[in-house]
Amino acid sequence: MIPNATRAMRQSMHAVAFDKIGDRYDEAFPNKEGQEAATEWLIDRLPPGGRVLDVGCGTGAPTARRLSEAGFEVTGIDISEVMLELARRNAPRATFLRLDMVDVDESLGTFDAIVGFFSVLMLSRMEIPMLLRRFRDLLVPGGIFLLSMVEEDLDEAPVAFLGHPVRVSAYPRGVLGSTVARAGFEILDLRAVAYTPVPLGAWPEIQLFLYCRRDDH
Ligand SMILES: C[S@@+](CC[C@H](N)C(=O)[O-])C[C@H]1O[C@@H](n2cnc3c(N)ncnc32)[C@H](O)[C@@H]1O
């Protein structure tokens, strides 16, 4: 269990940071080929009208927009009201809620897929395994989980993200794979992408995309 005060501090730090970042986020990360490729892969596997939860949906571009325009029922959750406002404009057919991902529960219903692109990394390594198990329980049998993280070895490390203080966690790919598998997922594919964000001074990162299915064996 994470003490409530620690959690409240994290929530407020990240909400303030992303409220200030707003649409500068899409300017700094204009190329989201990794998310786009994973989303197209998902579209080929979803049932017509399938339900998708987009965790830490950000501006809704490109993921919630693409999925909702393709006819899927998308719920996006985020902690930042400014990001949610942008998402409502970018993906008007989707539903957006202000919700901390650690509070997702069965009141949202079940999902054919859950996507978490560069959002789960904003929790501590203590919280991530519990959250992954919660995601597994919210998926229908055989449901799909797409996760992207940056490859590093960090636990709640303080970093300045586009000039704003946040804390991030990350794993080397082998540890990430075993953490996800232990939470009850079969890993169908792991794709590593080298990426350099646009702002001057940003260093290249390795992005990991895990394509997973709920393991029902
Ligand atoms: C790095 S951005 C990624 C946005 C989007 N998924 C993408 O791939 O472009 C991380 C997002 O997660 C949101 N976020 C951070 N902590 C969160 C939390 N505890 N619960 C829900 N959303 C959170 C931030 O507000 C931000 O919009």
The ligand as a Tripos MOL2 file, in Angstrom:
@<TRIPOS>MOLECULE
LIG
   27    29     1     0     0
SMALL
NO_CHARGES

@<TRIPOS>ATOM
      1 C1          4.1550   11.0660  -21.2590 C.3       1 LIG1
      2 S1          2.4460   11.4040  -21.3820 S.3       1 LIG1
      3 C2          1.8650   10.1590  -22.5280 C.3       1 LIG1
      4 C3          0.5810   10.5630  -23.2410 C.3       1 LIG1
      5 C4          0.0510    9.5930  -24.3020 C.3       1 LIG1
      6 N1         -0.2800    8.3080  -23.7250 N.3       1 LIG1
      7 C5          1.0240    9.4370  -25.4320 C.2       1 LIG1
      8 O1          1.5430    8.3360  -25.6730 O.co2     1 LIG1
      9 O2          1.2540   10.4090  -26.1570 O.co2     1 LIG1
     10 C6          1.8920   10.7600  -19.8220 C.3       1 LIG1
     11 C7          0.4330   11.0580  -19.5340 C.3       1 LIG1
     12 O3          0.0570   10.3420  -18.3540 O.3       1 LIG1
     13 C8         -0.6940   11.2010  -17.5220 C.3       1 LIG1
     14 N2         -0.5560   10.7130  -16.1310 N.ar      1 LIG1
     15 C9          0.5280   10.8340  -15.3150 C.ar      1 LIG1
     16 N3          0.2900   10.2270  -14.1520 N.ar      1 LIG1
     17 C10        -0.9690    9.7210  -14.2190 C.ar      1 LIG1
     18 C11        -1.7830    8.9820  -13.3230 C.ar      1 LIG1
     19 N4         -1.3460    8.6350  -12.1090 N.pl3     1 LIG1
     20 N5         -3.0240    8.6060  -13.7310 N.ar      1 LIG1
     21 C12        -3.4850    8.9510  -14.9660 C.ar      1 LIG1
     22 N6         -2.7450    9.6510  -15.8550 N.ar      1 LIG1
     23 C13        -1.5100   10.0270  -15.4950 C.ar      1 LIG1
     24 C14        -0.1170   12.5750  -17.7600 C.3       1 LIG1
     25 O4         -1.0080   13.6060  -17.3770 O.3       1 LIG1
     26 C15         0.1500   12.5320  -19.2650 C.3       1 LIG1
     27 O5         -0.9510   12.9570  -20.0140 O.3       1 LIG1
@<TRIPOS>BOND
     1     1     2 1
     2     2     3 1
     3     2    10 1
     4     3     4 1
     5     4     5 1
     6     5     6 1
     7     5     7 1
     8     7     8 2
     9     7     9 1
    10    10    11 1
    11    11    12 1
    12    11    26 1
    13    12    13 1
    14    13    14 1
    15    13    24 1
    16    14    15 ar
    17    14    23 ar
    18    15    16 ar
    19    16    17 ar
    20    17    18 ar
    21    17    23 ar
    22    18    19 1
    23    18    20 ar
    24    20    21 ar
    25    21    22 ar
    26    22    23 ar
    27    24    25 1
    28    24    26 1
    29    26    27 1
@<TRIPOS>SUBSTRUCTURE
     1 LIG1         1 GROUP 0 **** ****
